[in-house]
Each structure stands twice: as structure tokens, then as C-alpha cells.
């Protein structure tokens, strides 16, 4: 698998993640809390795919790293919202979110490693 295939696979994985976030968001209740979390999670959970897509057309290594850092920030925010949903028992059973939380952690690690690797190449 060459570098372009790996990048494409990550783009597809981030798109799949965004779709999962959309579907989860649609399951949130119509309460004030549900609406608040819906808006926050929908924004942070769909953003990484778009930011990663932008990174692929970055104008420089610094721009590439910047866009990846935005994707990383949004993934970390999504992880927090998912944990809030679990702890507040907004979606039951909480095990419904286990695989999505695991995917969030894996994507965070992948993006973090990409930033680290690019930074090392930059020096």
C-alpha cells in the first residue's frame, strides 16, 4: 500500500466516522441538553474529515500540520462529548457508544502520529 492509498483510506475512515456521528446525533433527545450536545457533537465530529481533506491540498508543511492539528482538536472535543453522553446516560445502553469511542481514540492516535512524523521530517 503506497502513501496515497493510506491517505485515501484515512480520508474514507474519517468520512465514515462523520457519518456515524451524524447518525448518533440524530438519536439524541429533543431536550435542551440533547439539542446542545447535538449541535456541538455534530460540528466537532464531522469537522475532522473536512480538515483532513483540506490538509491534502496544504500549501506547505506548516499548513498541513496546522490543518491536522485542527482535525485532532475536533476529534478530542468529540471524544469529550461522547463521554458526556455516556456518563449522563443520554443514550442507553452506553455500550452502543463503545465502538465509536474506540474509533475516536484510534483516529486521535493516527492524526497525532501523522503530525509527529511530519514535524520530524520538517527538521
Secondary structure, 3 states (H helix, E strand, C coil): CCHHHHHHHHHHHHHHHHHHHHHHHHCCCCCHHHHHHHHHHHHHHHHHHHHHHHHCCCCCHHHHHHHHHHHHHHHHHHHHHHHHHHHCCCCCCHHHHHHHHHHHHHHHHHHHHHHHHHHHHHC
